[in-house]
């Protein structure tokens, strides 16, 4: 029998939860922004005001800050202000406790100890298992069309009510969901809770594919889903059933990136191109880093940026690239910039060298 949760609002509005959420919201460089500095000048008062408003039922979600991002693709972001971020992080802390035990093991988005690199490790392991057992195989890649902007809020609320029966918690969740500036459908990309809602929403598909259809090799990071099968017929059958489930149960559709292809081709997923034998950084990520380096190099020559800032940006990208066999690629990208020091080849793909 599914466990129902009755006391979640008390946990969300616990003052220590609100306070720790505040410090999580303002990690790293975020605390140096103007809004953050002004909030921090009267931190205790602001946090007590949030606590009082939540407890009294007076809390209202504020307006969003809307802006576009262009990497990896053009998207509209709707970001909440600090006060609402603190509330959402407090909600996130509690939702994580409720839903993490029911998510499948190979759901990797927005969970402590998981992430894209763990997802890539599992997908490559699945590819190798399939090839070892069957000498061949087929990959089904499912991508949901405009996922965040297409989530049906009424269905999301119904899903939340499967586990949560606390009326105060449900009202707060409904208020956050309905605060979206995206129109009648969808949730904003910039919300902390949107990541939770998205995971909870597509957990329905995870459970259907893994528990009901019996898919053995399945991995999902947000709306990117990879399944591996011994035969093309099995992949086709699963695609038809999963697409029907998405449409009829979740009111979602797949996009043109949804395809079935031979295992030998490898798969573009979670920031890498993955084969049984090796993995590489995706072309999109390479092009983005090359553009960024050219721009930062120009700024460095014009004294518009410090070398330390460039090193931080490069090290961040290298932290991603090291999970692949991309040493020669990195040498080519940074060859023009002698101030960038690249570690040895043994630092690349070190996590995957032990596989055969």
Residue pairs with C-beta under 8 A, 6 or more apart in sequence:
2 162
2 163
3 163
4 163
4 164
4 165
5 98
5 163
5 164
5 165
5 166
5 169
6 165
6 166
7 166
8 94
8 98
8 164
8 166
8 169
9 166
9 168
9 169
9 172
11 17
11 93
11 94
11 97
12 54
12 90
12 91
12 93
12 94
12 169
12 172
13 51
13 54
13 55
13 90
15 47
15 48
15 51
17 90
17 93
17 94
18 47
18 50
18 51
18 54
18 86
18 87
18 90
19 47
20 93
21 86
21 87
21 89
21 90
21 92
21 93
22 43
22 47
22 86
22 89
24 89
25 82
25 85
25 86
25 89
26 36
26 40
26 82
30 36
31 37
31 40
35 81
35 82
36 82
39 46
39 82
39 83
46 83
47 86
50 59
50 83
50 86
50 87
52 58
53 59
53 60
54 87
54 172
57 168
57 171
59 87
59 172
59 175
60 175
61 80
61 84
61 87
61 175
61 176
61 179
62 80
62 81
62 83
62 84
63 81
64 78
64 79
64 80
64 81
64 179
64 181
64 188
64 190
65 78
65 79
65 80
65 81
65 190
66 76
66 77
66 78
66 79
66 181
67 76
67 77
67 79
68 74
68 75
68 76
68 77
69 75
69 77
71 288
72 284
72 285
72 288
75 189
76 189
77 188
77 189
77 190
78 180
78 181
78 182
78 188
78 189
78 190
78 191
79 188
79 190
79 191
80 88
80 190
80 191
85 192
87 172
87 176
88 176
88 191
88 192
88 193
89 192
91 172
91 173
91 176
91 192
91 193
91 196
92 192
92 193
92 195
92 196
94 169
95 193
95 196
95 200
96 111
96 112
96 196
98 163
98 164
99 163
99 196
99 199
99 200
99 203
100 111
102 163
102 203
103 111
103 199
103 203
103 206
104 203
104 206
104 207
104 210
104 218
106 119
106 122
106 210
106 218
106 219
106 220
107 114
107 199
107 202
107 203
107 206
107 220
108 114
108 115
108 116
108 118
108 119
108 122
108 219
108 220
108 221
108 270
109 115
109 195
109 198
109 199
109 220
109 221
109 222
110 195
110 196
110 199
110 222
111 199
116 221
116 270
116 271
117 270
117 320
117 323
117 351
119 219
119 220
119 221
119 269
119 270
120 269
120 270
120 271
120 272
120 274
120 279
120 323
121 351
121 352
122 219
123 219
123 226
123 228
123 267
123 269
123 270
123 274
124 274
124 275
124 276
124 279
124 352
124 355
125 355
126 217
126 219
126 226
126 228
127 137
127 139
127 228
127 263
127 266
127 267
127 274
127 275
127 276
128 276
128 355
128 356
129 217
130 136
130 137
130 217
130 228
130 229
130 230
130 263
131 137
131 263
131 276
133 230
134 230
136 230
136 262
136 263
136 264
137 228
137 229
137 230
137 262
137 263
138 228
138 229
138 230
138 231
138 232
138 234
138 235
138 260
138 261
138 262
138 263
139 226
139 227
139 228
139 229
139 235
139 260
139 261
139 262
139 263
139 265
139 267
140 226
140 227
140 228
140 229
140 235
140 238
140 239
140 259
140 260
141 224
141 225
141 226
141 257
141 258
141 259
141 260
141 261
141 267
141 268
141 269
142 224
142 225
142 226
142 227
142 239
142 242
142 243
142 254
142 258
143 223
143 224
143 225
143 254
143 255
143 257
143 258
144 150
144 202
144 223
144 246
144 252
144 253
144 254
144 255
145 252
145 253
145 254
145 255
146 186
146 255
147 198
147 222
147 223
147 252
148 186
148 187
148 188
148 189
148 194
148 198
149 182
149 185
149 186
150 185
150 186
150 251
150 252
150 253
151 185
151 186
151 187
151 197
151 198
151 201
151 252
152 185
152 250
152 251
152 252
153 177
153 178
153 180
153 184
153 185
153 186
153 187
155 201
155 249
155 250
155 251
156 177
156 187
156 197
156 200
156 201
157 170
157 173
157 174
157 177
159 200
159 201
159 204
160 170
160 173
160 200
161 170
164 170
164 173
173 193
176 191
176 193
177 187
177 197
180 186
180 187
180 188
181 188
182 188
187 194
187 197
187 198
188 194
195 222
198 222
198 223
199 222
201 250
202 220
202 222
202 223
202 225
202 250
204 245
204 249
204 250
205 220
205 225
205 242
205 245
205 246
205 250
206 218
206 220
208 242
208 245
208 249
209 215
209 218
209 227
209 238
209 242
210 218
213 238
213 241
213 242
215 227
215 229
215 238
217 227
217 228
217 229
218 225
218 226
218 227
219 225
219 226
219 227
219 269
220 226
221 269
221 270
224 269
224 270
226 267
226 269
227 235
227 238
228 263
229 235
229 238
232 260
235 260
236 260
239 258
239 260
243 253
243 254
243 258
246 252
246 253
246 254
247 253
261 267
263 276
266 273
266 274
266 275
266 276
267 273
267 274
268 274
268 282
271 281
271 282
271 285
271 320
272 279
272 280
272 281
272 282
272 323
272 324
273 279
273 280
273 281
273 282
278 324
278 325
278 349
278 352
279 323
279 324
279 325
279 349
279 352
280 324
280 325
280 326
280 329
281 320
281 321
281 324
281 326
281 329
285 317
285 320
286 329
286 333
289 317
289 333
290 333
292 313
293 314
293 333
293 334
293 336
293 337
296 305
296 309
296 310
296 313
297 310
297 336
297 337
299 305
300 307
300 310
307 339
310 339
310 340
311 340
314 334
314 340
318 330
318 342
321 329
321 330
321 348
322 347
322 348
322 349
322 350
323 349
323 351
323 352
324 348
324 349
325 348
325 349
325 352
326 348
326 349
327 345
327 347
327 348
327 349
330 342
330 348
331 342
334 340
334 342
